Amino acid sequence: MSKRLYPHRRVKYWYVYDIEDICALYYDLGLHPQTVRTWIKNGLKTIDQSRPTLIYGNDLIKYIKAQNMKGKCKLEFDQFLCLKCKDARPVFQNKTVLNQENKMLKARAHCRTCKTTMFKSYKMSVYQDIRKTFRVVDVLELYDCDTPPSKTHLEASKISPLNESGQGSLF
């Protein structure tokens, strides 16, 4: 089972929480009271050792931020995150396919180690850097939205309507 990320912005900095209050904050994520007790054993600070167990909001925010950052992987410009290897990996044969979506470039490439398809998003402003770094195999719909290209390979002058006399000669 994968590790859950808990948003720290739900926690009020100046509040004091007990275990049930913390579980109520993350009810939609299914946080169990035993998970909070495990957090306490792993370093979440409590106010004191008495019952009920009380936790300052600022300590909970610090702990959740630290836990969420443990699973992060910093990627270099030329690396993608392989979900099968669970690590930053270089691109196989330095080839990538680009697709433009909402002012972003969605890059697709294969892992050099396991050949699994990997994905990464780039800003449109780094397009030239991508071309210098990777061998761009295919660019899908990379155009300015104000002046879209024609999507047809036929020119208007080559299209001629069929007339009845031309159809008669086919039989």
Contact map, one row per residue, 1 for C-alpha under 8 A:
111000000000000000000000000000000000000000000000000000000000000000000000000000000000000000000000000000000000000000000000000000000000000000000000000000000000000000000000000
111100000000000000000000000000000000000000000000000000000000000000000000000000000000000000000000000000000000000000000000000000000000000000000000000000000000000000000000000
111110000000000000000000000000000000000000000000000000000000000000000000000000000000000000000000000000000000000000000000000000000000000000000000000000000000000000000000000
011111000000000000000000000000000000000000000000000000000000000000000000000000000000000000000000000000000000000000000000000000000000000000000000000000000000000000000000000
001111100000000000000000000000000000000000000000000000000000000000010000000000000000000000000000000000000000000000000000000000000000000000000000000000000000000000000000000
000111110000000000000000010000000000000000000000000000000000000100010000000000000000000000000000000000000000000000000000000000000000000000000000000000000000000000000000000
000011111100000000000000000000000000000000000000000000000000000100000000000000000000000000000000000000000000000000000000000000000000000000000000000000000000000000000000000
000001111110000000000000000000000000000000000000000000000000100110000000000000000000000000000000000000000000000000000000000000000000000000000000000000000000000000000000000
000000111111000000000000000000000000000000000000000000000000100000000000000000000000000000000000000000000000000000000000000000000000000000000000000000000000000000000000000
000000111111000000000000100000000000000000000000000000000000000000000000000000000000000000000000000000000000000000000000000000000000000000000000000000000000000000000000000
000000011111101000000000100000000000000000000000000000001001100000000000000000000000000000000000000000000000000000000000000000000000000000000000000000000000000000000000000
000000001111111000000000000000000000000000000000000000001100000000000000000000000000000000000000000000000000000000000000000000000000000000000000000000000000000000000000000
000000000011111000000000000000000000000000000000000000011100100000000000000000000000000000000000000000000000000000000000000000000000000000000000000000000000000000000000000
000000000001111100000000000000000000000000000000000000011100000000000000000000000000000000000000000000000000000000000000000000000000000000000000000000000000000000000000000
000000000011111110000000000000000000000000000000000000011000000000000000000000000000000000000000000000000000000000000000000000000000000000000000000000000000000000000000000
000000000000011111000000000000000000000000000000000001111000000000000000000000000000000000000000000000000000000000000000000000000000000000000000000000000000000000000000000
000000000000001111111100000000000000000000000000000001111000000000000000000000000000000000000000000000000000000000000000000000000000000000000000000000000000000000000000000
000000000000000111111100000000000000000000000000000111100000000000000000000000000000000000000000000000000000000000000000000000000000000000000000000000000000000000000000000
000000000000000011111110000000001001100000000000000011000000000000000000000000000000000000000000000000000000000000000000000000000000000000000000000000000000000000000000000
000000000000000011111111000000001000000000000000000000000000000000000000000000000000000000000000000000000000000000000000000000000000000000000000000000000000000000000000000
000000000000000011111111100000000000000000000000000000000000000000000000000000000000000000000000000000000000000000000000000000000000000000000000000000000000000000000000000
000000000000000011111111110000000001000000000000000000000000000000000000000000000000000000000000000000000000000000000000000000000000000000000000000000000000000000000000000
000000000000000000111111111001111001000000000000000000000000000000000000000000000000000000000000000000000000000000000000000000000000000000000000000000000000000000000000000
000000000000000000011111111000000000000000000000000000000000000000000000000000000000000000000000000000000000000000000000000000000000000000000000000000000000000000000000000
000000000110000000001111111000000000000000000000000000000000000000000000000000000000000000000000000000000000000000000000000000000000000000000000000000000000000000000000000
000001000000000000000111111111100000000000000000000000000000000000000000000000000000000000000000000000000000000000000000000000000000000000000000000000000000000000000000000
000000000000000000000011111111100000000000000000000000000000000000000000000000000000000000000000000000000000000000000000000000000000000000000000000000000000000000000000000
000000000000000000000000011111100000000000000000000000000000000000000000000000000000000000000000000000000000000000000000000000000000000000000000000000000000000000000000000
000000000000000000000000011111100000000000000000000000000000000000000000000000000000000000000000000000000000000000000000000000000000000000000000000000000000000000000000000
000000000000000000000010011111110000000000000000000000000000000000000000000000000000000000000000000000000000000000000000000000000000000000000000000000000000000000000000000
000000000000000000000010011111111011000000000000000000000000000000000000000000000000000000000000000000000000000000000000000000000000000000000000000000000000000000000000000
000000000000000000000010000001111111000000000000000000000000000000000000000000000000000000000000000000000000000000000000000000000000000000000000000000000000000000000000000
000000000000000000110010000000111111100000000000000000000000000000000000000000000000000000000000000000000000000000000000000000000000000000000000000000000000000000000000000
000000000000000000000000000000011111110000000000000000000000000000000000000000000000000000000000000000000000000000000000000000000000000000000000000000000000000000000000000
000000000000000000000000000000111111111000000000000000000000000000000000000000000000000000000000000000000000000000000000000000000000000000000000000000000000000000000000000
000000000000000000100110000000111111111100000000000000000000000000000000000000000000000000000000000000000000000000000000000000000000000000000000000000000000000000000000000
000000000000000000100000000000001111111110000000000000000000000000000000000000000000000000000000000000000000000000000000000000000000000000000000000000000000000000000000000
000000000000000000000000000000000111111111000000000000000000000000000000000000000000000000000000000000000000000000000000000000000000000000000000000000000000000000000000000
000000000000000000000000000000000011111111110000000000000000000000000000000000000000000000000000000000000000000000000000000000000000000000000000000000000000000000000000000
000000000000000000000000000000000001111111111100000000000000000000000000000000000000000000000000000000000000000000000000000000000000000000000000000000000000000000000000000
000000000000000000000000000000000000111111110000000000000000000000000000000000000000000000000000000000000000000000000000000000000000000000000000000000000000000000000000000
000000000000000000000000000000000000011111110000000000000000000000000000000000000000000000000000000000000000000000000000000000000000000000000000000000000000000000000000000
000000000000000000000000000000000000001111111000000000000000001000000000000000000000000000000000000000000000000000000000000000000000000000000000000000000000000000000000000
000000000000000000000000000000000000001111111100000000000011001000000000000000000000000000000000000000000000000000000000000000000000000000000000000000000000000000000000000
000000000000000000000000000000000000000100111110000000110011000000000000000000000000000000000000000000000000000000000000000000000000000000000000000000000000000000000000000
000000000000000000000000000000000000000100011111100011110000000000000000000000000000000000000000000000000000000000000000000000000000000000000000000000000000000000000000000
000000000000000000000000000000000000000000001111100011110000000000000000000000000000000000000000000000000000000000000000000000000000000000000000000000000000000000000000000
000000000000000000000000000000000000000000000111110011000000000000000000000000000000000000000000000000000000000000000000000000000000000000000000000000000000000000000000000
000000000000000000000000000000000000000000000111111010000000000000000000000000000000000000000000000000000000000000000000000000000000000000000000000000000000000000000000000
000000000000000000000000000000000000000000000001111110000000000000000000000000000000000000000000000000000000000000000000000000000000000000000000000000000000000000000000000
000000000000000000000000000000000000000000000000111111000000000000000000000000000000000000000000000000000000000000000000000000000000000000000000000000000000000000000000000
000000000000000001000000000000000000000000000000011111000000000000000000000000000000000000000000000000000000000000000000000000000000000000000000000000000000000000000000000
000000000000000001100000000000000000000000000111111111100000000000000000000000000000000000000000000000000000000000000000000000000000000000000000000000000000000000000000000
000000000000000111100000000000000000000000000111001111110000000000000000000000000000000000000000000000000000000000000000000000000000000000000000000000000000000000000000000
000000000000000111000000000000000000000000001110000011111011000000000000000000000000000000000000000000000000000000000000000000000000000000000000000000000000000000000000000
000000000000111110000000000000000000000000001110000001111111000000000000000000000000000000000000000000000000000000000000000000000000000000000000000000000000000000000000000
000000000011111110000000000000000000000000000000000000111111100000000000000000000000000000000000000000000000000000000000000000000000000000000000000000000000000000000000000
000000000001110000000000000000000000000000000000000000011111110000000000000000000000000000000000000000000000000000000000000000000000000000000000000000000000000000000000000
000000000000000000000000000000000000000000011000000000111111111000000000000000000000000000000000000000000000000000000000000000000000000000000000000000000000000000000000000
000000000010000000000000000000000000000000011000000000111111111100000000000000000000000000000000000000000000000000000000000000000000000000000000000000000000000000000000000
000000011010100000000000000000000000000000000000000000001111111110000000000000000000000000000000000000000000000000000000000000000000000000000000000000000000000000000000000
000000000000000000000000000000000000000000000000000000000111111111000000000000000000000000000000000000000000000000000000000000000000000000000000000000000000000000000000000
000000000000000000000000000000000000000000110000000000000011111111100000000000000000000000000000000000000000000000000000000000000000000000000000000000000000000000000000000
000001110000000000000000000000000000000000000000000000000001111111110000000000000000000000000000000000000000000000000000000000000000000000000000000000000000000000000000000
000000010000000000000000000000000000000000000000000000000000111111111000000000000000000000000000000000000000000000000000000000000000000000000000000000000000000000000000000
000000000000000000000000000000000000000000000000000000000000011111111100000000000000000000000000000000000000000000000000000000000000000000000000000000000000000000000000000
000000000000000000000000000000000000000000000000000000000000001111111110000000000000000000000000000000000000000000000000000000000000000000000000000000000000000000000000000
000011000000000000000000000000000000000000000000000000000000000111111111000000000000000000000000000000000000000000000000000000000000000000000000000000000000000000000000000
000000000000000000000000000000000000000000000000000000000000000011111111000000000000000000000000000000000000000000000000000000000000000000000000000000000000000000000000000
000000000000000000000000000000000000000000000000000000000000000001111111000000000000000000000000000000000000000000000000000000000000000000000000000000000000000000000000000
000000000000000000000000000000000000000000000000000000000000000000111111100000000000000000000000000000000000000000000000000000000000000000000000000000000000000000000000000
000000000000000000000000000000000000000000000000000000000000000000011111110000000000000000000000000000000000000000000000000000000000000000000000000000000000000000000000000
000000000000000000000000000000000000000000000000000000000000000000000011111000001000001100000000000000000000000000000000000000000000000000000000000000000000000000000000000
000000000000000000000000000000000000000000000000000000000000000000000001111100000000000100000000000000000000000000000000000000000000000000000000000000000000000000000000000
000000000000000000000000000000000000000000000000000000000000000000000000111111111000000100000000000000000000000000000000000000000000000000000000000000000000000000000000000
000000000000000000000000000000000000000000000000000000000000000000000000011111110000000000000000000000000000000000000000000000000000000000000000000000000000000000000000000
000000000000000000000000000000000000000000000000000000000000000000000000001111100000000000000000000000000000000000000000000000000000000000000000000000000000000000000000000
000000000000000000000000000000000000000000000000000000000000000000000000001111110000000001100000000000000000000000000000000000000000110000000000000000000000000000000000000
000000000000000000000000000000000000000000000000000000000000000000000000001111111000000111100000000000000000000000000000000000000000000000000000000000000000000000000000000
000000000000000000000000000000000000000000000000000000000000000000000000001101111100000111100000000000000000001000000111000000000000000000000000000000000000000000000000000
000000000000000000000000000000000000000000000000000000000000000000000000101000111110011110000000000000000000000000000111000000000000000000000000000000000000000000000000000
000000000000000000000000000000000000000000000000000000000000000000000000000000011111111110000000000000000000001000011100000000000000000000000000000000000000000000000000000
000000000000000000000000000000000000000000000000000000000000000000000000000000001111111000000000000000000000000000000100000000000000000000000000000000000000000000000000000
000000000000000000000000000000000000000000000000000000000000000000000000000000000111110000000000000000000000000001010000000000000000000000000000000000000000000000000000000
000000000000000000000000000000000000000000000000000000000000000000000000000000000111111000000000000000000000000001000000000000000000000000000000000000000000000000000000000
000000000000000000000000000000000000000000000000000000000000000000000000000000001111111100000000000000000000000000000000000000000000000000000000000000000000000000000000000
000000000000000000000000000000000000000000000000000000000000000000000000100000001110111110000000000000000000000000000000000000000000000000000000000000000000000000000000000
000000000000000000000000000000000000000000000000000000000000000000000000111000111100011111000000000000000000000000000000000000000000000000000000000000000000000000000000000
000000000000000000000000000000000000000000000000000000000000000000000000000000111100001111100000000000000000001110000000000000000000000000000000000000000000000000000000000
000000000000000000000000000000000000000000000000000000000000000000000000000001110000000111110100000000000000001100000000000000000000000000000000000000000000000000000000000
000000000000000000000000000000000000000000000000000000000000000000000000000001110000000011111111000000000000111100000000000000000000000000000000000000000000000000000000000
000000000000000000000000000000000000000000000000000000000000000000000000000000000000000001111110000000000000111110100000000000000000000000000000000000000000000000000000000
000000000000000000000000000000000000000000000000000000000000000000000000000000000000000000111110000000000000000100000000000000000000000000000000000000000000000000000000000
000000000000000000000000000000000000000000000000000000000000000000000000000000000000000001111111000000000000000000000000000000000000011000000000000000000000000000000000000
000000000000000000000000000000000000000000000000000000000000000000000000000000000000000000111111100000000000110000000000000000000000011110000000000000000000000000000000000
000000000000000000000000000000000000000000000000000000000000000000000000000000000000000000100111110000000011110000000000000000000000011111000000000000000000000000000000000
000000000000000000000000000000000000000000000000000000000000000000000000000000000000000000000011111000000011100000000000000000000000000111110000000000000000000000000000000
000000000000000000000000000000000000000000000000000000000000000000000000000000000000000000000001111100001111000000000000000000000000000101110000000000000000000000000000000
000000000000000000000000000000000000000000000000000000000000000000000000000000000000000000000000111110001110000000000000000000000000000000111100000000000000000000000000000
000000000000000000000000000000000000000000000000000000000000000000000000000000000000000000000000011111111100000000000000000000000000000000011100000000000000000000000000000
000000000000000000000000000000000000000000000000000000000000000000000000000000000000000000000000001111111100000000000000000000000000000000000000000000000000000000000000000
000000000000000000000000000000000000000000000000000000000000000000000000000000000000000000000000000111110000000000000000000000000000000000000000000000000000000000000000000
000000000000000000000000000000000000000000000000000000000000000000000000000000000000000000000000000111111000000000000000001100000000000000000000000000000000000000000000000
000000000000000000000000000000000000000000000000000000000000000000000000000000000000000000000000000111111100000000000000111100000000000000000000000000000000000000000000000
000000000000000000000000000000000000000000000000000000000000000000000000000000000000000000000000011110111110000000000000111100100000000000000000000000000000000000000000000
000000000000000000000000000000000000000000000000000000000000000000000000000000000000000000000000011110011111000000000011110000000000000000000000000000000000000000000000000
000000000000000000000000000000000000000000000000000000000000000000000000000000000000000000000001111000001111100000000011110000000000000000000000000000000000000000000000000
000000000000000000000000000000000000000000000000000000000000000000000000000000000000000000000001110000000111110000001111000000000000000000000000000000000000000000000000000
000000000000000000000000000000000000000000000000000000000000000000000000000000000000000000110011100000000011111000001110000000000000000000000000000000000000000000000000000
000000000000000000000000000000000000000000000000000000000000000000000000000000000000000000110011000000000001111100111100000000000000000000000000000000000000000000000000000
000000000000000000000000000000000000000000000000000000000000000000000000000000010100000011110000000000000000111111111100000000000000000000000000000000000000000000000000000
000000000000000000000000000000000000000000000000000000000000000000000000000000000000000011111000000000000000011111100000000000000000000000000000000000000000000000000000000
000000000000000000000000000000000000000000000000000000000000000000000000000000000000000010010000000000000000001111100000000000000000000000000000000000000000000000000000000
000000000000000000000000000000000000000000000000000000000000000000000000000000000001100000000000000000000000001111110000000000000000000000000000000000000000000000000000000
000000000000000000000000000000000000000000000000000000000000000000000000000000000000000000010000000000000000011111111000000000000000000000000000000000000000000000000000000
000000000000000000000000000000000000000000000000000000000000000000000000000000000101000000000000000000000000011001111100000000000000000000000000000000000000000000000000000
000000000000000000000000000000000000000000000000000000000000000000000000000000000100000000000000000000000001111000111110000000000000000000000000000000000000000000000000000
000000000000000000000000000000000000000000000000000000000000000000000000000000011110000000000000000000000001111000011111000000000000000000000000000000000000000000000000000
000000000000000000000000000000000000000000000000000000000000000000000000000000011000000000000000000000000111100000001111100000000000000000000000000000000000000000000000000
000000000000000000000000000000000000000000000000000000000000000000000000000000011000000000000000000000000111000000000111110000000000000000000000000000000000000000000000000
000000000000000000000000000000000000000000000000000000000000000000000000000000000000000000000000000000011110000000000011111000000000000000000000000000000000000000000000000
000000000000000000000000000000000000000000000000000000000000000000000000000000000000000000000000000000011110000000000001111101100000000000000000000000000000000000000000000
000000000000000000000000000000000000000000000000000000000000000000000000000000000000000000000000000000111000000000000000111111100000000000000000000000000000000000000000000
000000000000000000000000000000000000000000000000000000000000000000000000000000000000000000000000000000111000000000000000011111100000000000000000000000000000000000000000000
000000000000000000000000000000000000000000000000000000000000000000000000000000000000000000000000000000000000000000000000001111110000000000000000000000000000000000000000000
000000000000000000000000000000000000000000000000000000000000000000000000000000000000000000000000000000000000000000000000011111111100000000000000000000000000000000000000000
000000000000000000000000000000000000000000000000000000000000000000000000000000000000000000000000000000001000000000000000011111111110000000000000000000000000000000000000000
000000000000000000000000000000000000000000000000000000000000000000000000000000000000000000000000000000000000000000000000000011111111000000000000000000000000000000000000000
000000000000000000000000000000000000000000000000000000000000000000000000000000000000000000000000000000000000000000000000000001111111100000000000000000000000000000000000000
000000000000000000000000000000000000000000000000000000000000000000000000000000000000000000000000000000000000000000000000000001111111110100000000000000000000000000000000000
000000000000000000000000000000000000000000000000000000000000000000000000000000000000000000000000000000000000000000000000000000111111111100000000000000000000000000000000000
000000000000000000000000000000000000000000000000000000000000000000000000000000000000000000000000000000000000000000000000000000011111111000000000000000000000000000000000000
000000000000000000000000000000000000000000000000000000000000000000000000000001000000000000000000000000000000000000000000000000001111111000000000000000000000000000000000000
000000000000000000000000000000000000000000000000000000000000000000000000000001000000000000000111000000000000000000000000000000000111111100000000000000000000000000000000000
000000000000000000000000000000000000000000000000000000000000000000000000000000000000000000000111000000000000000000000000000000000011111110000000000000000000000000000000000
000000000000000000000000000000000000000000000000000000000000000000000000000000000000000000000011110000000000000000000000000000000110011111100000000000000000000000000000000
000000000000000000000000000000000000000000000000000000000000000000000000000000000000000000000011100000000000000000000000000000000000001111100000000000000000000000000000000
000000000000000000000000000000000000000000000000000000000000000000000000000000000000000000000001110000000000000000000000000000000000000111110000000000000000000000000000000
000000000000000000000000000000000000000000000000000000000000000000000000000000000000000000000000111000000000000000000000000000000000000111111100000000000000000000000000000
000000000000000000000000000000000000000000000000000000000000000000000000000000000000000000000000111100000000000000000000000000000000000001111100000000000000000000000000000
000000000000000000000000000000000000000000000000000000000000000000000000000000000000000000000000001100000000000000000000000000000000000000111110000000000000000000000000000
000000000000000000000000000000000000000000000000000000000000000000000000000000000000000000000000001100000000000000000000000000000000000000111111000000000000000000000000000
000000000000000000000000000000000000000000000000000000000000000000000000000000000000000000000000000000000000000000000000000000000000000000001111101110000000000000000000000
000000000000000000000000000000000000000000000000000000000000000000000000000000000000000000000000000000000000000000000000000000000000000000000111111100000000000000000000000
000000000000000000000000000000000000000000000000000000000000000000000000000000000000000000000000000000000000000000000000000000000000000000000011111100000000000000000000000
000000000000000000000000000000000000000000000000000000000000000000000000000000000000000000000000000000000000000000000000000000000000000000000001111100000000000000000000000
000000000000000000000000000000000000000000000000000000000000000000000000000000000000000000000000000000000000000000000000000000000000000000000011111110000000000000000000000
000000000000000000000000000000000000000000000000000000000000000000000000000000000000000000000000000000000000000000000000000000000000000000000011111111000000000000000000000
000000000000000000000000000000000000000000000000000000000000000000000000000000000000000000000000000000000000000000000000000000000000000000000010001111100000000000000000000
000000000000000000000000000000000000000000000000000000000000000000000000000000000000000000000000000000000000000000000000000000000000000000000000000111110000000000000000000
000000000000000000000000000000000000000000000000000000000000000000000000000000000000000000000000000000000000000000000000000000000000000000000000000011111000000000000000000
000000000000000000000000000000000000000000000000000000000000000000000000000000000000000000000000000000000000000000000000000000000000000000000000000001111110000000000000000
000000000000000000000000000000000000000000000000000000000000000000000000000000000000000000000000000000000000000000000000000000000000000000000000000000111110000000000000000
000000000000000000000000000000000000000000000000000000000000000000000000000000000000000000000000000000000000000000000000000000000000000000000000000000011111011000000000000
000000000000000000000000000000000000000000000000000000000000000000000000000000000000000000000000000000000000000000000000000000000000000000000000000000011111111000000000000
000000000000000000000000000000000000000000000000000000000000000000000000000000000000000000000000000000000000000000000000000000000000000000000000000000000111111000000000000
000000000000000000000000000000000000000000000000000000000000000000000000000000000000000000000000000000000000000000000000000000000000000000000000000000000011111100000000000
000000000000000000000000000000000000000000000000000000000000000000000000000000000000000000000000000000000000000000000000000000000000000000000000000000000111111100000000000
000000000000000000000000000000000000000000000000000000000000000000000000000000000000000000000000000000000000000000000000000000000000000000000000000000000111111110000000000
000000000000000000000000000000000000000000000000000000000000000000000000000000000000000000000000000000000000000000000000000000000000000000000000000000000000111111000000000
000000000000000000000000000000000000000000000000000000000000000000000000000000000000000000000000000000000000000000000000000000000000000000000000000000000000001111100000000
000000000000000000000000000000000000000000000000000000000000000000000000000000000000000000000000000000000000000000000000000000000000000000000000000000000000000111110110000
000000000000000000000000000000000000000000000000000000000000000000000000000000000000000000000000000000000000000000000000000000000000000000000000000000000000000011111110000
000000000000000000000000000000000000000000000000000000000000000000000000000000000000000000000000000000000000000000000000000000000000000000000000000000000000000001111111000
000000000000000000000000000000000000000000000000000000000000000000000000000000000000000000000000000000000000000000000000000000000000000000000000000000000000000000111111100
000000000000000000000000000000000000000000000000000000000000000000000000000000000000000000000000000000000000000000000000000000000000000000000000000000000000000001111111110
000000000000000000000000000000000000000000000000000000000000000000000000000000000000000000000000000000000000000000000000000000000000000000000000000000000000000001111111111
000000000000000000000000000000000000000000000000000000000000000000000000000000000000000000000000000000000000000000000000000000000000000000000000000000000000000000011111111
000000000000000000000000000000000000000000000000000000000000000000000000000000000000000000000000000000000000000000000000000000000000000000000000000000000000000000001111111
000000000000000000000000000000000000000000000000000000000000000000000000000000000000000000000000000000000000000000000000000000000000000000000000000000000000000000000111111
000000000000000000000000000000000000000000000000000000000000000000000000000000000000000000000000000000000000000000000000000000000000000000000000000000000000000000000011111
